Amino acid sequence: MAIEDRAGFEVTKRELLESGVDLSTDQMRLLSKGLIVSSFSEARDSLLALLSSTSAKQRVPWYGPEMSAMSAASARLMETFAHGIDI
């Protein structure tokens, strides 16, 4: 969303930060293990397709400072490993 819909991302980010509630996490908790895995796989495929058609230097908003698309991709990979270990 941060790459495709900057304005929508900013609204979602503000709502999350103001409420402290991550609705996507709450929604995922209701799914079966198989649906969670398939959802993550679909999201990964979509992100890879989107990043492959995005300039590495394009600025992308995030919850901290804005970053390049290349840095955003590296950060998502790091978060996958870091939070995967948490899970």
N, C-alpha and C positions, 0 to 999 in steps of 0.2 A: 504494500500500500504506500509506503514511503516513497517508492520510485514512481509508481503509476499515478497516484492520486495524492499529491503533496498536501492540498487543502484538506482532504478527507482525513489524512494521517494526522495533521495538526489538531483537528477537532477530536479525533479518537484519543490522541495523546493527552490533550487537555482534560478530557472527561476521565480518563484513567487516573491521571495524577490528582485530580480534584476528588474523585470518589475513593481511590485506593482499591477499587475492585476490578479485577481482570476478568471480564465476562467470557472471553474465549477460554480461559482456564476452567471457569465454572462449567461451560458448555462441554468441554472435553471430558470432564469428570463423569459426565452422564453416558459417555460412549463406551462400547465394549473395546477390549484390547485390540481386536482385529480392525475395528473402525478407526481407532486412534492411529494405528500403524499405517493404514491406507491413507488417512488424512495427511499425516506427516509426509508420506511418499509423494502424494499429489502436490503438496505445498512445496516440497523440494524440487520437483520437476518444473513447477511454475516459476520458482525463483531462479533456477538455472537458465531457463529459456529467457526470462526477463533480463537477467544479468548479461547473458551472451549478446543481447541486442542493445545494451546500454554502454555508453562511453565510460571507460575506467575512471575518467576524471570528473564525470558528472557529480555534482553535489547532491547528497541525499540527507534529508532531515532524520534525526533520531531522538532518543530520549535525553541524550547528552548533547554534545556539540555536533553540528552537521559534519559529514565526512564524505570523502569520495566514494563512488560506487565500489572501487577496488577495496578500499578500507572497510566498507560496510560488509562486503563478501567475506573478508578475513575475520571480521568481528563475529559474523553469524556462525562461521566454522568454529571459532573459539568457544562461543556460547553453547554450541551443540555438544562439544566435548565436555566443557565445564559443568553444564547442567545435566548432561547425560550421566555423569558420575554421581551427581546429587540424587538422581532418580534411582 
